Amino acid sequence: MFVYVLFSEKRSRYYVGQTADIDKRLKRHNTSGVPSTKGGIPWKAIKLFKVADRTQAILLEKEIKKRGARRYLEDNHFGV
């Protein structure tokens, strides 16, 4: 499982999600397959976190969303 952070230069926005197949999921985000991200195409994956299982993915995704993707990445020295 992966938790991912995407960035859209077009909208200057971040998107956080989780998936077992990052390539397939990124393709869906960039082909209008996800309604909440179709306005920001193209999306670029800027950070991937590999986690053990879906439970861990849900917890990490919530943590990132709670802090905000940009702040989470900066605070944990992942850069933006």
N, C-alpha and C positions, 0 to 999 in steps of 0.2 A: 504494500500500500504506500501511496505517496500523498503528502500534503504539498500543494503547490501555490506559488504566488505568481500571478500574471500582472503585466503592466501594459497599459494602452497609452501610447504617446498621443494618439488622436484625442483622447479624453483626459489625459493626465490622471488616470485612475488605476487603482490596484484591484485585483480580484483574487480571492483565496478560495480554494476548493480542495477536494480529495478525490483520489481515483486509484484504481489498481493498474490502469493502462494509460500512462501519461501521454503517449503519442496520439492515441485515439481521442483522448479528451481534449487535447490542445487543438487537434484538427476540428473537433466539433465547435469549440469556441471561435475558431477562425473561419467557419463556413456557415455562420448564423444558426448553428444547431442548438445554441443555448440562448433563449430569449433575453436574459439579463445582461448578456455581453455582446449582443449583435451590433450595438451602436459604437463599440470601441475597436472594431477590427482594424488593423491586425493586433493581436495580443501576443506578447512575448513572455515566455517563462523566464523569470528572473531568479527564482529560488525553488529548489525541490528538497523536500525532507522525506527521507525513507523511514517509515515506521513499521513496527512489527505486525500490526493488525488494524482493523477498522476502528476498534475502540480507541486505540492510541491516535489514530487519524482524527477522529471526532474531537478528542480532547485538545490536540494541538491546533486544529482548525479554529476551535472556539477561543483558545488563548490568543492566537494571532488576531482574530477579528475583534476581540475585546480591546486589545491595545491599539489596533490599527496596523495594517500591514507595514506601512513605512516606518512607524515608530518601532515596531517589533524588530524589523530588520536592522535599523540603526542601533537600537539598544543592545542587540546581541552581536554587534560588530560584523554583520553580514554585508553591510554597505547597501546603497540604493542606487 
